[in-house]
Amino acid sequence: MNTVASKTQEGGSAAQQLARFAAGLRLADVPAEVLARARACIADALACAVYGGRFPWSAATAAYARRYGGQGPCTVLDGRSSGVAAPAAAFANACSAHAFEQDSLRFPGAGVHPGAVLVPALAAACQETGASGERALLAFVAACEVLFRIGAASRHSSEALGFHAPGLTGPYGAAIAAGLIYELDAEQLAHALGIAGSMSGGLLAFTKARRGATVKRLHMGRASEAGIVAARLASEGYGGPETIFEGRYGFLDAYCREAAPALLTDGLGSNWETLKVCIKRYPCHVTAQPTMQCLRGLMAEHGFGGEDVARLELECGPKVASHHDIREPGDVMKAQYSVPFCAALALYRDPENPDSFDESALSDSGIARLCRQLELRSATDLPTAWSARIAVELRGGRRLQAQAEGFKGMPGTPLSGDELEHRFLLLTRSALGEEPAAGWYARLAKLEAQPGFPMPA
């Protein structure tokens, strides 16, 4: 029997089993490919936070963190040198990491954002304590294994009730990440999970309003901050319910329309959930990514552009039709959540460049035309919730058809080392400079060899 797996089969509640696993995990227990995916996710999240720091909504959360975060050792990734306390840094950096819809998630989707939620809490706790890069990498893997299982057990059903799932699941993962840096034992980690359960939040009201998608970023910030708070309270003897996940009025009972409690601990220590980390290729909601990549492929193969398209049809999963069919987004953030808008943009602009998603895209007549005219139908027979069937009718009557099933960056087709570095530099060099950005990436790529958690100078 796998040594790590055997440590989790001692009984108790799911929170207690997850806590024992996290507290007992050692870097030697973790396969090399899992560590590689973890390093990639950590670096990508930090790059997303640096790029996201340029926007007004990130400036607002950074200003809040500086106003109330006091003086501390933790970096806010907004280019200013003064530090703040760990909870404030986690809050601001998580908001920035999710500021422009570029951060990582899980495939299959489970309502979890590992980069935006775990990494800011992890970095802040490391800067507060001076913990090593090796400790940080281990804490990330343990937290990701816990977070992804909680999301899987929810069956991603919280959003059918109107909750934004990462704001619900995130505090648990962040509590494990921070708790391990603070050297909590298994009992304290279980309490931290119980405490985190009372710090969940986030509503999907913004999906049905014309404006207000700014609050979506807040859900990551509060989740990451909550992990710091929960871990610190647990270290001071604060308690939380041990049945926070599977018990009456626990997470699965209160927040989920469907649930699979067995998935909370299934394969713990032997089936590595971290390998399911998915790094986005384009700065928009993940449900649009396969469609956009497929459209760009058709354009390259058949030599057409947006003005050549007379008609565009998509068959997508039911959640796309219910949550992401937004035809007249009022701001860029809402546009990034709209599958019709993102599909239309991919026909006119390079979606790999985040600068393509600017205010001018909202007033682009070609993008607006295709966004309004696109025919979107719900389908239940697609391979995944992110898949789509595409039909493009060109002016003159030529019709092209394809099925979009995935995109580069998913677990089955991960970005290469060169592609990961290219993406990191694309997101960071304008803020940091080419050489400092490259040096930072080199340190993050060898995270476990670093004496402390690497942050930009």
Summary of the structure (lengths in Angstrom):
residues: 457
radius of gyration: 21.2
end to end distance: 45.1
largest distance: 71.7
contacts: 1787
relative contact order: 0.14
helix: 58%
strand: 7%
